[in-house]
Amino acid sequence: MRKAKRAAAMAWTLAVRAGDMSVKGMNNMWTALVRPHLEYGAEVLSMRVWEDAEKLMRKMGRRVLKCGNRLPNDAIVGELGWMSMRGRRMLLRLSYWGKVLAMDGQRWVKRVYEHGRARLEGNANANTWCKLTREWLLELGLDAEWNAQAVGPEWQEKVRGAIVERETRLWRMRAVKNAKLEEYVLWKHKPGTEEYLKHPMVQQRRVWTKMRGGCLELRIETGRWERLTVSGVQVLVPRRLRRCKLCFGGVEDARHVLFCCPAYRQTREVWASTVCQTAPPAVARAAKDLQGKGNEDVVMKWMMQEGGERAGMQMLADVWRERRELLGERAWGIDQSQ
């Protein structure tokens, strides 16, 4: 872990010196410089849970996305499509198990494995390498391979697919329970690298990521830190009272600033006229009449997952800059030159 942390610090220093390094470049640094330290000996070490490794992975993910600690863990995994460190250890260990099965019976590795498997069959609690291997195979639904002690030619891809399926299911279960990600889970159904991360405008990309992850500094987020005095007692501000400071017409969330708040009507109209020239016909019609029933969903879906990310990022940047001017606040993450 010490070497991995040192490599992470070195990678971050390189990224800072390089300026606005791309997500692909920083992703490559994670894969080549940091992750190998965490995976050293993963094929043979029996570590079921290693939370420090997971924390370091999430820390690197936040740096890659250029977002702070308030970005939810599941948003990091969802945007980058990274497999958990536990999933990586499972992949390495079970891939190695397939290689052991293919070895000649006279090799010492195979002989030690067969001895350990015989001990495990005689005592289910025997502390052998085979114990965790069998547990993970059963967890992934690959008990047939364990019983047959044989794997097919595409074993590694089969294991990878089983791990990805399991992690996607668990990720979805966690994400739908996170209040910050209530909008995110409508459009994001499984982890995977998003195309908008290739956008050259780093600051626009960063703010868009924060909006998707539910940690953009709108009142629905900043209201979590505010307090009300009720009968002399300090209480948290409930979500329904975290209203827009410009119109007081509703809770200030992403949909409110993008589609509803009258303070940004002119910006919204200019954006809609631009979008109508490039967007699909259904989206163009919806953009002209955002107050119409279901039109918000049509435009939001297009911006989130159907190729309209760049238009959405530009709209959010314009609205965010105008919001700063109206409220006299600092524009988090938006450079005036962009």
CORLIN-V15617 format. One line per field, one symbol per residue. ss: DSSP state (2 for helix, 1 for strand, 0 for the rest). phi: phi as a letter, one per 20 degrees, with the letter a starting at -180 (. if undefined). psi: psi as a letter, one per 40 degrees, with the letter a starting at -180 (. if undefined). A space follows every 50 residues. Layout:
ss->???
phi->???
psi->???
//
This chain:
ss->02222222222222222000002222222222222222200000000000 22222222222222200000002222222200002222222222222222 20000002222222222222220000002222222222200022222200 00002222222222222222222220002220022220000000222200 02222222222200000022222220111100111100222010000000 10022222220222222222222220000022222222000000222222 22222000222222222222222222200000000000
phi->.fffffffffffffffffnefffffffffffeddggffdfmffdfedfcc ffffffffffffffelcefefggffffffemfffffffffffffffgfff fefffefffffffffffffffebfefecffffffgffffemdfffffelb cefdfffffgffffffffffffffffeeffdfefffdddbfrfefffeff ffffffffffffemcffeffefffeecddclmdfcfffgfdeeffecler fedffffecdfffdffffffffffffecfggfffffffcfeffnfgffff fffebcneffffffffffffffffffemdfegndeffd
psi->dddddddddddddddddebgiidddddddddddddddeeheddehghdhg ddddddddddddddefiaeehiddddddddfiiidddddddddddddddd deiieeidddddddddddddddhdehgidddddddddddeffdddddefi iidfdddddddddddddddddddddeehddfdddedeheiiihideeehd gdddddddddddeeeifiddddedeiiihhfehhiihideegihedefei hgadddddddhedfdddddddddddeddiiddddddddgeeihedddddd ddddefefddddddddddddddddddefihghehhde.
//
